[in-house]
Amino acid sequence: MKVFTALAIFAGLIAGSSAAAIEKRAPPNIPTAASAKTMLAALPTRTTDATGYQRSLFPHWITISGNCNTRETVLNRDGTGLTIGSDCYPSSGSWFSPYDGATWTAASDLDIDHVVPLSNAWKSGANTWTTARRQTFANDLTNPQLIAVTDDVNSAKGDKSPDAWVPPLSSYHCTYARMWVKVKSVYSLSVTAAEKSKLTSMLNTC
């Protein structure tokens, strides 16, 4: 099977120091803390949640390009020193999980997290969207909605909002809050009072 190194495709993502490389591999379009605070202030606050969520209502891991689906695209974006098969799956490499600070050398140890979980989006307004818009949300590579993280950590997060769960690595709370707020702002999703309060506190750590 034909293989090629990620250096040929993702050279710009792994240049520079280790810290710089991690920053370059961060999900795109993360706002500044000041911008995130402005966005958060503009988000509507809700007191009830929409019911009827089903994961199948958000078609995800669609084909992005060639043999690459969304999951593989994020794995290849977020990894370093990768060897990628013609099927687009990375057979070797290294991944840093910013949620917990762990480094992994097998793609199977990573989940692709929806920063704003699909269930939370449904409760926040996505229940009124078309299936096409929910598909866009679930596969969004333009905004900071998808990130490769340790699978057990992602499982612990589940569909929780920041008032119920935050990344174990406290130094990532500022970035996580900025990502969360950006996604909710782009898609005009609501927040609860508790969620807004926690996000405010997290942004104040920036």
N, C-alpha and C positions, 0 to 999 in steps of 0.2 A: 504494500500500500504506500502510495506517495505521501511523504510527510514534508513539512517545512517548518522552520522555526518562527516563533512569534517575532523575533527580531526583524524579520523581513517585512512584517505587516504593522507591528505595533512599536517600532523603534522609538517613536516620539513619546511613548508611554513609559519607557524604562530608562530614559536618559537621566544623567545626573546622580545625585546622592540618593541613598535609600529613602530618606524622608521626602525628598523632592519627587522621587518616583511614585511614592504612595500618594502624594498630593496630585500628581499628574493622572493617576489612575482613578481618582475620586469620581463619583458620578458627576455628570456635567451640570452646569447652570445653577450652582449653589450660590445663593445671594449672600451679601454681607449681613452682619448682624443687624446693622441699622435698617437695611432694606427689609429684612425678615420681620423686624418689629413693626414696621409700617404695614406690611402685608398682614401680619397677625391682627393688628388693630382693626383692619377692614373686613376680616372674616366674620360671617354671621354666626351668632351663637344659637344653638338649638337646645331644647329641653326634652325632646323625645327622639327616639331612634326609629328609623324605618325598619320594618320586619320583612321576612320573606327572602333573605339572602341565600343564594346557592353559588358555589364557586364556579359552576358551569356557566353562569351568566356573564362571566368575564373570560372570554376565550384568550388563552395565553400560551406562551412559548410557540408563537407563530414563526413561520419562515421569514427571516430578515434579508438574507442574501445567499444565493447559491444553496449550499447544504447547511448553512448556519441558522439555527433558530434563536430565539431571544435568550434562552439560558446560555447557550454556547457563546453567543456574542458577548454577554456580560462576563462570563468566565475568562474569555480571551482578552477582554479589555482590562480586567482587574488582576490578571496574573502576570508573572515575570518569568523569563527564561523558559517559555513554553515550547513544547513540541506538539504541533497540531496536525491531526490526520486529515486526509482528504474529505472525511466525513464531518470536519470542523470540530471534532471533540479533542480537547487537550489531553494527550496521553501522559504528559509529564510537565512539571513546572513547579512554581511556588505561588502561594496566595496568602496575603496578609489580611486577616479579618479585623477591621477597625472597631467592631463592636466590643471585642474582648481581647484584642492584641495578640491573638494566636496566629501562627504561621502553619500552613498545611502544604503538603506536597502531592496530594491526591485530590482530583476534582470531586470525587465522591464524598469528600468530607465537607463540601461547601453546599449551601443552599443559596438560591438567588432570592433575596428578601425584597418584597414590596414594602418600601419604607412606610407608605400609608397602606395598610393592609386592605385587601379587596373588601372584606367584611366591613371594615371601618368606613371605607368609601361609600359602600351601599347605604349604611346608616346615615351618612353625612350628605347624601343627595344623589349618589349614583343610581339609586333606585328609579329615578325619573329619566335616566339616559337611554339612548338607543344602544343596542348590542354593539354596534360599530364603535361608539364612543367608549364603551366599557373595554372593548378590545384594545383601543388605543391606550387607554389608561394602564391596562395590565401589561403592556409591552413597551412602555414609554422609555426610550433611550435618549430623549432630548432633555428631559428634566431629571432631577436627582431622585428617581423613584425606584431604581433597581440597583442592588449592590450584592456582591458575593461575600457571604459571611459564614462563620462556623454553623454547621447544620443544627447542633444541639441548642445553640444560642437562639437561632431563628425559631426553633420549636418552642422554646421558653417564651419568646415574644408572642407567638400566636397572632391574634388579631387585636392585641392590646394597644391602646393609645398611650402617649407619654405619661399621663397621670397614673397609669397602672404598670408601665414597664419602660425602663430606659436601658441603653446599652451598659453592660457591666463596667466598661472602661469609661470612667468619669470624664477623662480628657476629651472624649468624643461627644459629649452632651451638647456642646455648642454647635458643632457641625450637624449633628442629628436633628436638633431643633430647627436649624436653618433649612435643612432638606425637607423636613416634614411640612413646615410652613409654606415653602415654595410650592410643593406639590398641591397642597390644599388651595393655595391662592390661584394657581394656574387653572385648576378645575372647579373653582368657585364652590368648594366644599365647606361645610360648616364645622364648628368645633363646639364642644361642651364647655361650660364654665370651668370645670376642673382641668380639662385639657389645656384651655387657654392660660390658666394660672400657672400650670406646670411649664408650659412652653415659655412663658414670660420669665420664669425663674431660670430656665436653662439658657435662654438668650442673654440673660444678665451675667452669665459666667464667661461670655465671649471676651 
